Amino acid sequence: IAKYTGYPYELVGPVKLQPHATVKLTKYQEETINKQFMGLVETGRNGMKEGDVGLLPVLDTSASMTSPVPGTKCTAFSVATSMGLYFSYLLKGTFADYYAEFSNSCIMRQWKGDTPVDRIKNQASGITAGTNFQAIGDLFVEMKKKNVPESEFPNGIICISDGCFNNVGSNKTNTQMLRQKLKTGGFSEEYVKNFKIILWDVPNSYYSTKGNQAFEDFADSPNLFHIGGLDPAAVAFITGMEGKEAPNPKN
């Protein structure tokens, strides 16, 4: 099979554009997508640092994510799904093959199926109105209280969203509140300090004319990164590949 150099969403899009809306494919189409997607995964795995647990993909499943992404034939939901599937394959240990989704609340989901196409077809997501970023911290704390060792938790999260999180109603930002929630919920100061929060902004037509701001903190906040668009060069930075130049997180 020819080496695939495209984007993950270009492979997932033909399978699923909206929640509960899969497309029937021929056998050769499924096999091609599976091989090409796993080729991307293998590249990511080969570049990861030894001992790196990986980042938990957290998908925004609020209603605005069903809007189209300008310049593509996909919705923001489909793009988030492709990224979520990709990064879940890179996770190791307890969280391998899992992802989280959040709207008003946050729940952990496990991909069902042996191939990327099967996992996309079997994906079940509930679309609601809210975008409660703090629900992610609630989920982590709940899992820790159920005796999941801190050493088995991921190195951080990659939150794939169109931004515009619910207001936390205080003088702190959403990311500051999330770290505070983890600390008060029993996570060590060292874990909270090194916890990566990567906000991957997926533009869509819902917010394109509304002037909403997706940024959640100052550019120099430690272990907080804002990334936008669909550039695969950012994937190398996020997965910790050696010798790759990071995109400028301050832009």
C-alpha positions as CSV (number, residue, x, y, z in Angstrom):
1,I,0.0,0.0,0.0
2,A,1.3,3.5,-0.8
3,K,2.5,5.5,2.1
4,Y,-0.3,7.9,3.4
5,T,0.7,11.5,4.0
6,G,-2.7,13.1,4.5
7,Y,-4.7,14.1,7.6
8,P,-6.5,11.6,10.0
9,Y,-9.8,13.4,9.4
10,E,-9.6,12.7,5.7
11,L,-9.7,9.0,6.5
12,V,-12.4,9.2,9.2
13,G,-14.6,11.6,7.3
14,P,-15.8,9.1,4.7
15,V,-16.8,6.8,7.6
16,K,-18.5,9.2,9.9
17,L,-19.3,12.9,9.6
18,Q,-21.9,13.2,12.4
19,P,-22.8,11.3,15.5
20,H,-24.8,8.1,14.7
21,A,-24.3,8.7,10.9
22,T,-22.0,6.1,9.5
23,V,-21.4,5.5,5.8
24,K,-21.5,2.0,4.2
25,L,-18.1,1.2,2.7
26,T,-16.9,-1.6,0.4
27,K,-14.5,-4.1,1.9
28,Y,-11.5,-2.7,-0.1
29,Q,-12.4,0.8,1.1
30,E,-12.4,-0.3,4.7
31,E,-9.1,-2.2,4.4
32,T,-7.4,0.8,2.7
33,I,-8.6,3.2,5.4
34,N,-7.5,0.8,8.2
35,K,-4.0,0.3,6.8
36,Q,-3.5,4.0,6.1
37,F,-4.7,5.0,9.5
38,M,-2.5,2.4,11.3
39,G,0.4,3.7,9.2
40,L,-0.1,7.1,10.8
41,V,-0.3,5.5,14.3
42,E,2.9,3.5,13.7
43,T,4.7,6.7,12.8
44,G,3.5,8.3,16.1
45,R,4.5,5.3,18.2
46,N,8.0,5.1,16.7
47,G,8.6,8.7,17.7
48,M,7.4,8.6,21.3
49,K,9.9,8.8,24.1
50,E,10.5,5.7,26.2
51,G,8.3,5.7,29.3
52,D,5.8,8.3,27.9
53,V,2.3,7.2,28.9
54,G,0.7,9.5,26.4
55,L,-2.1,12.1,26.4
56,L,-5.7,11.3,27.0
57,P,-7.8,12.7,24.1
58,V,-10.8,14.6,25.4
59,L,-13.5,15.4,22.8
60,D,-15.9,18.3,22.9
61,T,-19.3,16.9,22.1
62,S,-21.4,20.0,22.5
63,A,-23.9,20.9,19.8
64,S,-21.7,23.4,18.0
65,M,-19.3,20.6,17.1
66,T,-21.7,19.3,14.5
67,S,-21.0,22.4,12.3
68,P,-18.8,22.1,9.2
69,V,-15.0,23.0,9.3
70,P,-14.3,25.6,6.6
71,G,-12.3,24.3,3.7
72,T,-13.2,20.7,4.4
73,K,-16.1,18.3,3.8
74,C,-16.0,17.4,7.5
75,T,-17.7,18.6,10.7
76,A,-15.7,19.6,13.8
77,F,-17.1,16.4,15.4
78,S,-15.6,14.3,12.7
79,V,-12.2,16.0,13.0
80,A,-12.2,15.6,16.8
81,T,-13.1,11.9,16.4
82,S,-10.2,11.3,14.1
83,M,-7.8,13.0,16.4
84,G,-9.3,11.2,19.4
85,L,-8.9,7.8,17.8
86,Y,-5.3,8.6,16.7
87,F,-4.1,9.7,20.2
88,S,-6.0,6.9,22.0
89,Y,-3.9,4.4,20.0
90,L,-0.8,6.1,21.4
91,L,-1.8,5.7,25.0
92,K,-0.2,3.1,27.2
93,G,-1.3,1.2,30.3
94,T,-4.7,1.6,32.0
95,F,-6.0,4.3,29.6
96,A,-4.9,2.6,26.4
97,D,-7.7,2.6,23.8
98,Y,-9.8,5.1,25.8
99,Y,-11.0,8.6,25.3
100,A,-13.1,11.1,27.2
101,E,-15.9,13.2,25.9
102,F,-17.4,16.2,27.6
103,S,-20.3,18.6,27.2
104,N,-22.3,19.3,30.4
105,S,-20.6,16.3,32.0
106,C,-17.5,14.2,31.2
107,I,-17.5,10.4,30.7
108,M,-14.8,7.9,29.8
109,R,-15.4,5.8,26.7
110,Q,-13.6,2.8,25.3
111,W,-13.3,2.3,21.5
112,K,-15.1,-0.9,20.5
113,G,-13.6,-2.9,17.6
114,D,-10.4,-4.3,16.2
115,T,-9.8,-1.8,13.4
116,P,-10.1,2.0,13.1
117,V,-13.1,1.7,10.8
118,D,-14.9,-0.6,13.3
119,R,-14.1,1.7,16.2
120,I,-15.5,4.7,14.3
121,K,-18.7,2.8,13.4
122,N,-19.2,1.7,17.0
123,Q,-18.6,5.1,18.5
124,A,-21.4,6.3,20.6
125,S,-21.5,10.0,21.6
126,G,-24.1,12.2,23.2
127,I,-24.4,15.7,21.8
128,T,-25.7,18.3,24.3
129,A,-25.5,22.1,24.6
130,G,-22.9,22.8,27.3
131,T,-19.1,22.9,27.2
132,N,-18.1,22.3,30.8
133,F,-14.3,22.0,30.8
134,Q,-14.3,21.5,34.6
135,A,-16.1,18.2,34.2
136,I,-12.8,16.7,33.0
137,G,-11.2,17.4,36.4
138,D,-14.2,15.9,38.1
139,L,-13.7,12.7,36.1
140,F,-10.0,12.4,37.0
141,V,-10.8,12.9,40.7
142,E,-13.6,10.4,40.6
143,M,-11.2,7.8,39.0
144,K,-8.5,8.5,41.6
145,K,-11.0,8.0,44.4
146,K,-11.7,4.6,42.8
147,N,-8.0,3.7,43.5
148,V,-6.6,4.2,40.0
149,P,-2.8,4.8,40.9
150,E,-1.5,8.3,40.0
151,S,1.3,6.6,38.1
152,E,-1.2,5.1,35.6
153,F,-2.9,8.4,34.7
154,P,-1.9,10.0,31.4
155,N,0.7,12.8,31.2
156,G,-2.0,15.2,30.4
157,I,-4.9,15.8,28.0
158,I,-5.4,17.0,24.5
159,C,-8.7,18.7,24.5
160,I,-10.1,18.8,20.9
161,S,-12.8,21.5,20.8
162,D,-14.2,24.6,19.1
163,G,-13.5,26.5,22.3
164,C,-15.9,28.7,24.2
165,F,-16.0,26.7,27.4
166,N,-18.5,27.4,30.1
167,N,-17.6,30.3,32.4
168,V,-16.1,29.1,35.7
169,G,-17.6,32.1,37.6
170,S,-14.4,33.2,39.3
171,N,-11.3,35.2,38.8
172,K,-9.5,32.1,37.7
173,T,-9.3,30.7,34.1
174,N,-10.7,27.3,33.2
175,T,-7.2,25.7,33.0
176,Q,-6.2,27.2,36.4
177,M,-9.4,25.9,38.0
178,L,-8.8,22.4,36.5
179,R,-5.3,22.2,38.0
180,Q,-6.7,23.4,41.4
181,K,-9.4,20.7,41.1
182,L,-6.8,18.0,40.5
183,K,-4.7,19.2,43.5
184,T,-7.6,19.3,45.9
185,G,-8.8,16.0,44.6
186,G,-5.7,14.2,45.8
187,F,-3.2,14.4,42.9
188,S,0.3,15.3,44.0
189,E,1.8,18.7,43.4
190,E,4.4,17.2,41.1
191,Y,1.7,15.6,38.9
192,V,-0.4,18.7,38.7
193,K,2.7,20.9,37.9
194,N,3.7,18.6,35.0
195,F,0.2,17.9,33.7
196,K,0.0,19.0,30.1
197,I,-3.1,20.8,28.9
198,I,-3.2,21.0,25.1
199,L,-6.2,22.9,23.7
200,W,-6.6,22.0,20.1
201,D,-9.0,24.5,18.5
202,V,-11.1,23.2,15.6
203,P,-12.6,26.1,13.7
204,N,-16.1,25.6,12.4
205,S,-18.9,27.7,10.8
206,Y,-20.9,28.0,14.0
207,Y,-18.4,30.4,15.6
208,S,-16.8,31.9,12.5
209,T,-18.9,35.1,12.7
210,K,-19.6,35.3,16.4
211,G,-16.2,36.6,17.6
212,N,-15.8,34.1,20.4
213,Q,-12.4,33.7,22.1
214,A,-11.0,30.2,22.4
215,F,-7.9,31.0,24.5
216,E,-8.1,30.2,28.2
217,D,-4.9,31.6,29.8
218,F,-1.8,33.6,29.2
219,A,0.7,32.4,26.5
220,D,3.5,31.8,29.0
221,S,1.5,29.5,31.3
222,P,3.6,26.4,32.0
223,N,2.5,23.2,30.3
224,L,-0.4,24.9,28.6
225,F,-0.5,24.9,24.8
226,H,-2.9,26.4,22.3
227,I,-2.9,24.8,18.9
228,G,-5.2,25.5,16.0
229,G,-6.0,24.0,12.6
230,L,-5.1,20.7,11.1
231,D,-1.4,20.8,10.6
232,P,0.2,17.4,11.3
233,A,3.5,19.0,12.3
234,A,1.8,19.7,15.6
235,V,1.3,16.0,16.1
236,A,5.1,15.4,16.3
237,F,5.4,18.0,19.0
238,I,2.5,16.6,21.1
239,T,3.6,13.0,20.9
240,G,7.1,14.0,22.1
241,M,9.0,13.0,19.0
242,E,12.7,13.6,19.2
243,G,14.3,16.2,16.9
244,K,11.1,17.8,15.9
245,E,10.6,21.6,16.2
246,A,7.5,22.5,18.2
247,P,5.0,24.9,16.7
248,N,4.8,28.3,18.4
249,P,2.3,27.8,21.3
250,K,2.0,31.5,21.9
251,N,0.2,32.2,18.6
